[in-house]
Amino acid sequence: MKSFILVSLLLVLALTQVCANCSGDCPETEQVVWALSPDGRSCSVFRNECYFIKANCVRRPALTVSTKEKCQKFCPDICPLLYRPTTGNYNGQVREFSNDCEKNVHSCRTGETFL
């Protein structure tokens, strides 16, 4: 019985740690994480491991960490001609993009991540 209680307690502790990584704020430190979709056909770029973990909390199946070189092979080539302006802050400079796809393509090609 004691071992069951101990295992249950450890499981609850582990789950609280996972949930802690899924909520709250991430640091602004830039340590880029490159990730591939489960099918290996699309690349995503995250500012750091915290943002990567948060993205995987709501994504099933999960993204997998990759290298910059491998991931960039799967950056999108084109975006829809949809004008929905968006901005991103990179190193104190605000940049404007015609839509989220254009912003994501820029991040994928350059490794620049926006706050």
N, CA, C and O of each residue as an XYZ file, in Angstrom:
460
protein
N       0.815     -1.191      0.000
C       0.000      0.000      0.000
C       0.860      1.258      0.000
O       0.542      2.244     -0.665
N       1.965      1.207      0.762
C       2.863      2.358      0.827
C       3.463      2.661     -0.543
O       3.612      3.823     -0.919
N       3.801      1.622     -1.275
C       4.391      1.841     -2.601
C       3.378      2.456     -3.552
O       3.746      3.280     -4.390
N       2.099      2.072     -3.442
C       1.054      2.662     -4.274
C       0.911      4.150     -3.984
O       0.800      4.954     -4.910
N       0.914      4.518     -2.723
C       0.808      5.927     -2.332
C       2.022      6.696     -2.822
O       1.884      7.819     -3.307
N       3.195      6.121     -2.707
C       4.423      6.782     -3.167
C       4.392      6.987     -4.682
O       4.741      8.061     -5.172
N       3.977      5.963     -5.419
C       3.895      6.072     -6.876
C       2.857      7.124     -7.262
O       3.093      7.924     -8.167
N       1.710      7.127     -6.581
C       0.675      8.131     -6.857
C       1.174      9.535     -6.582
O       0.917     10.451     -7.364
N       1.878      9.710     -5.491
C       2.428     11.012     -5.141
C       3.446     11.478     -6.184
O       3.447     12.647     -6.572
N       4.301     10.579     -6.632
C       5.285     10.915     -7.662
C       4.603     11.271     -8.982
O       5.048     12.178     -9.685
N       3.534     10.567     -9.318
C       2.791     10.859    -10.541
C       2.159     12.247    -10.473
O       2.226     13.005    -11.440
N       1.555     12.581     -9.352
C       0.959     13.908     -9.182
C       2.038     14.980     -9.278
O       1.831     16.007     -9.925
N       3.167     14.758     -8.655
C       4.278     15.716     -8.714
C       4.763     15.889    -10.155
O       5.018     17.014    -10.586
N       4.893     14.808    -10.891
C       5.331     14.891    -12.281
C       4.323     15.652    -13.126
O       4.709     16.465    -13.966
N       3.051     15.402    -12.916
C       2.018     16.102    -13.685
C       1.999     17.588    -13.374
O       1.756     18.393    -14.273
N       2.245     17.972    -12.137
C       2.283     19.406    -11.822
C       3.464     20.068    -12.494
O       3.383     21.235    -12.877
N       4.563     19.342    -12.645
C       5.716     19.904    -13.338
C       5.419     20.105    -14.812
O       5.819     21.117    -15.385
N       4.725     19.161    -15.439
C       4.359     19.287    -16.844
C       3.427     20.471    -17.023
O       3.603     21.269    -17.943
N       2.437     20.589    -16.151
C       1.491     21.701    -16.248
C       2.188     23.031    -16.021
O       1.820     24.038    -16.626
N       3.192     23.042    -15.155
C       3.916     24.286    -14.892
C       4.617     24.771    -16.153
O       4.741     25.978    -16.360
N       5.074     23.861    -16.990
C       5.741     24.245    -18.227
C       4.746     24.714    -19.284
O       5.142     25.327    -20.274
N       3.477     24.437    -19.088
C       2.466     24.756    -20.091
C       1.779     26.094    -19.846
O       1.070     26.599    -20.716
N       1.981     26.651    -18.699
C       1.338     27.925    -18.401
C       2.381     28.900    -17.876
O       3.509     28.519    -17.563
N       1.992     30.131    -17.788
C       2.922     31.133    -17.287
C       3.736     31.753    -18.402
O       3.584     31.419    -19.577
N       4.590     32.649    -18.007
C       5.400     33.387    -18.964
C       6.718     32.687    -19.243
O       7.274     32.005    -18.383
N       7.200     32.868    -20.449
C       8.516     32.354    -20.826
C       9.510     33.508    -20.796
O       9.130     34.660    -21.004
N      10.772     33.208    -20.539
C      11.784     34.273    -20.573
C      11.977     34.778    -21.998
O      11.680     34.071    -22.960
N      12.466     35.978    -22.124
C      12.680     36.558    -23.451
C      14.012     36.144    -24.064
O      14.310     36.522    -25.197
N      14.805     35.385    -23.346
C      16.106     34.970    -23.858
C      15.969     34.262    -25.193
O      15.093     33.418    -25.382
N      16.846     34.619    -26.110
C      16.775     33.998    -27.430
C      17.793     32.870    -27.535
O      18.994     33.098    -27.677
N      17.281     31.656    -27.462
C      18.045     30.441    -27.685
C      17.166     29.590    -28.602
O      16.486     28.668    -28.151
N      17.193     29.907    -29.858
C      16.247     29.397    -30.857
C      16.176     27.874    -30.864
O      17.190     27.176    -30.841
N      14.943     27.391    -30.896
C      14.674     25.957    -31.025
C      13.973     25.752    -32.366
O      12.941     26.364    -32.641
N      14.546     24.887    -33.190
C      13.988     24.535    -34.497
C      13.236     23.238    -34.327
O      13.734     22.308    -33.692
N      12.037     23.162    -34.888
C      11.212     21.969    -34.700
C      10.492     21.595    -35.986
O      10.074     22.449    -36.767
N      10.362     20.295    -36.175
C       9.650     19.767    -37.339
C       8.301     19.202    -36.913
O       8.139     18.698    -35.802
N       7.341     19.301    -37.824
C       6.026     18.719    -37.599
C       6.172     17.195    -37.533
O       7.184     16.649    -37.973
N       5.173     16.519    -36.989
C       5.256     15.059    -36.889
C       5.493     14.363    -38.227
O       6.147     13.321    -38.271
N       4.971     14.924    -39.313
C       5.196     14.307    -40.621
C       6.531     14.733    -41.238
O       6.896     14.265    -42.317
N       7.257     15.620    -40.552
C       8.564     16.053    -41.033
C       8.522     16.955    -42.242
O       9.518     17.073    -42.956
N       7.375     17.605    -42.498
C       7.231     18.414    -43.710
C       7.110     19.905    -43.467
O       7.050     20.678    -44.423
N       7.074     20.328    -42.213
C       7.024     21.769    -41.959
C       7.884     22.114    -40.752
O       8.031     21.333    -39.812
N       8.440     23.307    -40.816
C       9.384     23.783    -39.813
C       8.738     24.879    -38.976
O       8.031     25.739    -39.500
N       8.987     24.839    -37.676
C       8.553     25.904    -36.770
C       9.767     26.380    -35.991
O      10.679     25.609    -35.692
N       9.758     27.677    -35.670
C      10.886     28.280    -34.956
C      10.360     28.880    -33.664
O       9.365     29.604    -33.664
N      11.036     28.572    -32.559
C      10.630     29.071    -31.252
C      11.775     29.848    -30.624
O      12.944     29.509    -30.808
N      11.432     30.889    -29.884
C      12.426     31.769    -29.262
C      13.342     30.999    -28.313
O      14.545     31.256    -28.266
N      12.782     30.067    -27.566
C      13.580     29.243    -26.652
C      12.792     27.984    -26.293
O      11.673     27.786    -26.767
N      13.375     27.152    -25.470
C      12.769     25.871    -25.131
C      11.422     26.032    -24.429
O      10.528     25.208    -24.619
N      11.266     27.064    -23.634
C      10.008     27.304    -22.934
C       8.861     27.482    -23.925
O       7.800     26.885    -23.745
N       9.052     28.286    -24.959
C       8.012     28.491    -25.976
C       7.731     27.192    -26.731
O       6.584     26.912    -27.082
N       8.762     26.407    -26.977
C       8.606     25.116    -27.647
C       7.746     24.170    -26.797
O       6.829     23.525    -27.306
N       8.053     24.101    -25.511
C       7.299     23.230    -24.603
C       5.846     23.671    -24.529
O       4.940     22.838    -24.551
N       5.620     24.979    -24.442
C       4.240     25.481    -24.385
C       3.467     25.127    -25.655
O       2.290     24.772    -25.583
N       4.110     25.219    -26.802
C       3.445     24.864    -28.058
C       3.079     23.387    -28.082
O       2.007     23.019    -28.563
N       3.955     22.547    -27.573
C       3.691     21.112    -27.568
C       2.632     20.713    -26.548
O       2.062     19.628    -26.654
N       2.356     21.563    -25.563
C       1.315     21.251    -24.574
C      -0.061     21.171    -25.217
O      -0.919     20.420    -24.754
N      -0.276     21.926    -26.265
C      -1.591     21.964    -26.902
C      -1.586     21.292    -28.270
O      -2.577     21.365    -28.997
N      -0.504     20.651    -28.621
C      -0.371     20.079    -29.957
C      -0.204     18.565    -29.862
O       0.674     18.068    -29.158
N      -1.041     17.857    -30.565
C      -0.919     16.404    -30.646
C      -1.064     15.989    -32.093
O      -2.039     16.393    -32.727
N      -0.175     15.222    -32.646
C       1.085     14.794    -32.065
C       2.074     15.959    -31.949
O       1.932     16.980    -32.622
N       3.043     15.791    -31.111
C       3.972     16.859    -30.775
C       5.002     17.119    -31.877
O       5.304     16.252    -32.698
N       5.524     18.338    -31.862
C       6.650     18.699    -32.726
C       7.913     18.066    -32.163
O       7.982     17.764    -30.972
N       8.913     17.865    -33.018
C      10.182     17.322    -32.549
C      11.301     18.307    -32.852
O      11.300     18.980    -33.883
N      12.247     18.374    -31.938
C      13.382     19.274    -32.107
C      14.211     18.815    -33.296
O      14.384     17.618    -33.524
N      14.717     19.773    -34.043
C      15.506     19.497    -35.242
C      16.717     20.429    -35.268
O      16.934     21.216    -34.346
N      17.479     20.325    -36.315
C      18.577     21.263    -36.525
C      18.088     22.375    -37.450
O      17.109     22.207    -38.177
N      18.771     23.493    -37.415
C      18.434     24.615    -38.287
C      18.490     24.183    -39.749
O      17.576     24.466    -40.524
N      19.559     23.502    -40.115
C      19.776     23.104    -41.504
C      18.675     22.182    -42.017
O      18.169     22.366    -43.124
N      18.309     21.197    -41.213
C      17.274     20.255    -41.635
C      15.910     20.942    -41.687
O      15.135     20.734    -42.620
N      15.631     21.750    -40.689
C      14.333     22.418    -40.591
C      14.126     23.409    -41.737
O      13.040     23.469    -42.315
N      15.145     24.176    -42.064
C      14.999     25.207    -43.094
C      14.692     24.635    -44.469
O      14.229     25.364    -45.347
N      14.935     23.362    -44.674
C      14.565     22.728    -45.941
C      13.049     22.718    -46.130
O      12.555     22.552    -47.245
N      12.312     22.901    -45.017
C      10.857     22.811    -45.059
C      10.172     24.145    -44.778
O       8.991     24.177    -44.433
N      10.908     25.245    -44.923
C      10.276     26.563    -44.803
C       9.317     26.744    -45.978
O       9.639     26.349    -47.098
N       8.154     27.329    -45.741
C       7.205     27.541    -46.843
C       7.793     28.456    -47.917
O       8.582     29.351    -47.616
N       7.410     28.226    -49.150
C       7.873     29.057    -50.262
C       6.910     30.199    -50.566
O       7.324     31.284    -50.974
N       5.633     29.944    -50.366
C       4.631     30.962    -50.702
C       3.613     31.087    -49.575
O       3.435     30.176    -48.766
N       2.960     32.223    -49.545
C       1.882     32.487    -48.594
C       0.663     32.969    -49.361
O       0.793     33.462    -50.482
N      -0.513     32.833    -48.777
C      -1.704     33.352    -49.447
C      -1.629     34.870    -49.583
O      -1.018     35.545    -48.755
N      -2.240     35.387    -50.609
C      -2.264     36.836    -50.836
C      -3.372     37.464    -50.001
O      -4.256     38.140    -50.526
N      -3.312     37.240    -48.742
C      -4.313     37.733    -47.806
C      -3.681     38.851    -46.981
O      -2.653     38.645    -46.337
N      -4.283     40.013    -47.000
C      -3.725     41.147    -46.268
C      -4.377     41.255    -44.895
O      -5.486     41.769    -44.753
N      -3.679     40.769    -43.914
C      -4.058     40.891    -42.501
C      -2.799     41.296    -41.761
O      -2.109     40.443    -41.202
N      -2.490     42.572    -41.748
C      -1.219     43.051    -41.203
C      -0.964     42.581    -39.779
O      -1.870     42.514    -38.948
N       0.278     42.265    -39.531
C       0.712     41.866    -38.200
C       2.114     42.414    -37.975
O       2.828     42.735    -38.925
N       2.494     42.513    -36.726
C       3.826     43.030    -36.401
C       4.539     42.062    -35.473
O       3.930     41.173    -34.878
N       5.823     42.256    -35.370
C       6.637     41.504    -34.436
C       7.777     42.364    -33.951
O       8.313     43.178    -34.703
N       8.148     42.189    -32.703
C       9.247     42.939    -32.122
C      10.467     42.033    -32.055
O      10.438     40.976    -31.426
N      11.538     42.462    -32.712
C      12.785     41.702    -32.688
C      13.922     42.646    -32.317
O      14.209     43.601    -33.039
N      14.557     42.375    -31.199
C      15.669     43.205    -30.709
C      15.306     44.684    -30.653
O      16.099     45.548    -31.029
N      14.101     44.957    -30.180
C      13.680     46.344    -30.017
C      13.154     47.015    -31.271
O      12.727     48.168    -31.214
N      13.174     46.328    -32.394
C      12.662     46.893    -33.636
C      11.324     46.230    -33.982
O      11.196     45.006    -33.975
N      10.338     47.071    -34.283
C       9.038     46.543    -34.701
C       9.061     46.339    -36.208
O       9.383     47.249    -36.973
N       8.716     45.135    -36.611
C       8.668     44.814    -38.042
C       7.237     44.520    -38.435
O       6.470     43.949    -37.660
N       6.886     44.915    -39.641
C       5.527     44.707    -40.132
C       5.524     43.654    -41.238
O       6.436     43.590    -42.063
N       4.472     42.829    -41.232
C       4.288     41.787    -42.236
C       2.861     41.851    -42.734
O       1.967     42.293    -42.012
N       2.641     41.411    -43.969
C       1.299     41.481    -44.540
C       0.342     40.470    -43.912
O      -0.871     40.676    -43.935
N       0.872     39.380    -43.350
C       0.037     38.405    -42.638
C       0.925     37.497    -41.787
O       2.152     37.581    -41.855
N       0.303     36.633    -40.988
C       1.067     35.746    -40.101
C       1.949     34.778    -40.877
O       3.045     34.439    -40.431
N       1.475     34.332    -42.038
C       2.282     33.417    -42.846
C       3.604     34.066    -43.248
O       4.659     33.439    -43.145
N       3.554     35.314    -43.702
C       4.779     36.027    -44.088
C       5.735     36.166    -42.901
O       6.951     36.039    -43.048
N       5.169     36.426    -41.737
C       5.972     36.541    -40.518
C       6.645     35.200    -40.181
O       7.822     35.164    -39.821
N       5.884     34.100    -40.303
C       6.432     32.777    -40.020
C       7.497     32.371    -41.035
O       8.496     31.752    -40.671
N       7.289     32.714    -42.291
C       8.291     32.411    -43.323
C       9.579     33.157    -43.020
O      10.667     32.592    -43.128
N       9.462     34.423    -42.642
C      10.644     35.215    -42.304
C      11.399     34.574    -41.139
O      12.624     34.455    -41.178
N      10.666     34.163    -40.105
C      11.306     33.504    -38.952
C      11.999     32.218    -39.371
O      13.111     31.930    -38.930
N      11.341     31.452    -40.221
C      11.900     30.185    -40.669
C      13.187     30.387    -41.487
O      14.142     29.623    -41.344
N      13.206     31.380    -42.311
C      14.378     31.617    -43.163
C      15.540     32.282    -42.425
O      16.704     32.053    -42.755
N      15.218     33.108    -41.424
C      16.274     33.875    -40.741
C      16.584     33.399    -39.336
O      17.676     33.651    -38.827
N      15.645     32.716    -38.701
C      15.828     32.316    -37.309
C      15.484     33.425    -36.333
O      15.658     33.269    -35.125
N      14.993     34.552    -36.857
C      14.591     35.653    -35.989
C      13.233     35.308    -35.373
O      12.289     34.951    -36.078
N      13.156     35.421    -34.057
C      11.899     35.136    -33.359
C      11.361     36.431    -32.792
O      12.120     37.286    -32.335
N      10.063     36.569    -32.825
C       9.426     37.836    -32.457
C       8.686     37.713    -31.144
O       8.120     36.672    -30.810
N       8.709     38.813    -30.411
C       7.929     38.892    -29.161
C       6.625     39.589    -29.453
O       5.806     39.769    -28.553
